[in-house]
Amino acid sequence: MTDQPKIQIRGVCKSFGPKTVLDGVDLDVGTGESVVIIGGSGTGKSVLLKCTLGLLHPDAGSVRIDGQETARLSGKDRDRMLHKFGMLFQGAALFDSLTVWENVAFRLVHGDKMPRRDAREVAVEKLRQVGLSPDVADLVPAELSGGMQKRVGLARAIAAEPEIIFFDEPTTGLDPIMADVINDLIVDCREQLGATTLSITHDMASARKIADRIAMIYHGRIIWVGDAQAVEDSGNPYVDQFVHGRAEGPIKMELRR
Ligand SMILES: Nc1ncnc2c1ncn2[C@@H]1O[C@H](COP(=O)(O)OP(=O)(O)OP(=O)(O)O)[C@@H](O)[C@H]1O
């Protein structure tokens, strides 16, 4: 790991009208590291991911990728920065009208202007990496199960061999066995690419499996960060309640107020 974090988030604030969602988020992700952000529904995980990707502009604070402030980039510099990213969206978010291989190769064909024949070859190879056979390439997403769609989404995320991959709730909607298969694939893909990854989830089994470090977001701030193993015994009552899925604890008591 170099001294400069791959992703550096400092003092990020974001409100929507009177509602403060992020209230000074600080987080570093080192090169080649996998950080997973956990937190309850509506705690701002997606908003933080969008701010990091530059899809939302923070009201205050900074997000730096390789030391470069993302909000100030425009034109070619912004394209270059976006080129470092791959993303697996919640629900896979495939284009219904395109075949599987066209989905996987979308950025290669439309962004990198790779000839279709070459892009198809890359797509088939990426599909193989996520355990899908070449005959899947010409199907459309509607013909696939949810688990297969997630695999296709993962193949698309790694197709352009990005330096950074964002995973948005990668196991949501999958049965526990398929979720575990996807977690294993995420670990494999990350190791093969040497990519830096930032993920959000409320699935603790997934977090334990794919994270080097885990960060918990609560009330718009990161309230705890530590090694993945340390999450079991964090000494933080909020983390403890979340990790062990307990109804009783400080999080529920606040809801009752
Ligand atoms: N564009 C927007 N306009 C207004 N409010 C928004 C917008 N995007 C998010 N919010 C609000 O910000 C809060 C945090 O939302 P966010 O989607 O980040 O939660 P989350 O932690 O990802 O939740 P979940 O785990 O349920 O997906 C929510 O209360 C949501 O209503």
The ligand as an SDF file (V2000), in Angstrom:
LIG
                    3D

 31 33  0  0  0  0  0  0  0  0999 V2000
  -31.9000   12.4490   -4.3890 N   0  0  0  0  0  0  0  0  0  0  0  0
  -32.4150   12.4700   -3.1580 C   0  0  0  0  0  0  0  0  0  0  0  0
  -33.2950   13.4190   -2.7780 N   0  0  0  0  0  0  0  0  0  0  0  0
  -33.7910   13.4640   -1.5160 C   0  0  0  0  0  0  0  0  0  0  0  0
  -33.4820   12.5800   -0.5500 N   0  0  0  0  0  0  0  0  0  0  0  0
  -32.6160   11.6000   -0.8610 C   0  0  0  0  0  0  0  0  0  0  0  0
  -32.0450   11.4970   -2.1670 C   0  0  0  0  0  0  0  0  0  0  0  0
  -31.1990   10.4180   -2.1760 N   0  0  0  0  0  0  0  0  0  0  0  0
  -31.2570    9.8960   -0.9290 C   0  0  0  0  0  0  0  0  0  0  0  0
  -32.1070   10.6050   -0.1520 N   0  0  0  0  0  0  0  0  0  0  0  0
  -32.4000   10.3270    1.2750 C   0  0  0  0  0  0  0  0  0  0  0  0
  -31.1820   10.1170    1.9380 O   0  0  0  0  0  0  0  0  0  0  0  0
  -31.3380    9.1100    2.9430 C   0  0  0  0  0  0  0  0  0  0  0  0
  -30.2630    8.0560    2.7700 C   0  0  0  0  0  0  0  0  0  0  0  0
  -30.5270    7.3160    1.5920 O   0  0  0  0  0  0  0  0  0  0  0  0
  -29.5750    6.1670    1.0460 P   0  0  0  0  0  0  0  0  0  0  0  0
  -30.1920    5.6370   -0.2060 O   0  0  0  0  0  0  0  0  0  0  0  0
  -28.1730    6.6420    0.9490 O   0  0  0  0  0  0  0  0  0  0  0  0
  -29.6680    5.0760    2.2090 O   0  0  0  0  0  0  0  0  0  0  0  0
  -28.9810    3.6540    2.3090 P   0  0  0  0  0  0  0  0  0  0  0  0
  -28.1620    3.6590    3.5550 O   0  0  0  0  0  0  0  0  0  0  0  0
  -28.2700    3.3310    1.0410 O   0  0  0  0  0  0  0  0  0  0  0  0
  -30.2410    2.7350    2.5340 O   0  0  0  0  0  0  0  0  0  0  0  0
  -30.6140    1.2490    2.0040 P   0  0  0  0  0  0  0  0  0  0  0  0
  -29.7020    0.3280    2.7650 O   0  0  0  0  0  0  0  0  0  0  0  0
  -32.0270    1.1010    2.4190 O   0  0  0  0  0  0  0  0  0  0  0  0
  -30.3820    1.2290    0.5150 O   0  0  0  0  0  0  0  0  0  0  0  0
  -32.7520    8.5800    2.8000 C   0  0  0  0  0  0  0  0  0  0  0  0
  -33.5350    9.1380    3.8010 O   0  0  0  0  0  0  0  0  0  0  0  0
  -33.2010    9.0500    1.4370 C   0  0  0  0  0  0  0  0  0  0  0  0
  -34.5660    9.3040    1.4340 O   0  0  0  0  0  0  0  0  0  0  0  0
  1  2  1  0
  2  3  1  0
  2  7  2  0
  3  4  2  0
  4  5  1  0
  5  6  2  0
  6  7  1  0
  6 10  1  0
  7  8  1  0
  8  9  2  0
  9 10  1  0
 10 11  1  0
 11 12  1  0
 11 30  1  0
 12 13  1  0
 13 14  1  0
 13 28  1  0
 14 15  1  0
 15 16  1  0
 16 17  2  0
 16 18  1  0
 16 19  1  0
 19 20  1  0
 20 21  2  0
 20 22  1  0
 20 23  1  0
 23 24  1  0
 24 25  2  0
 24 26  1  0
 24 27  1  0
 28 29  1  0
 28 30  1  0
 30 31  1  0
M  END
$$$$
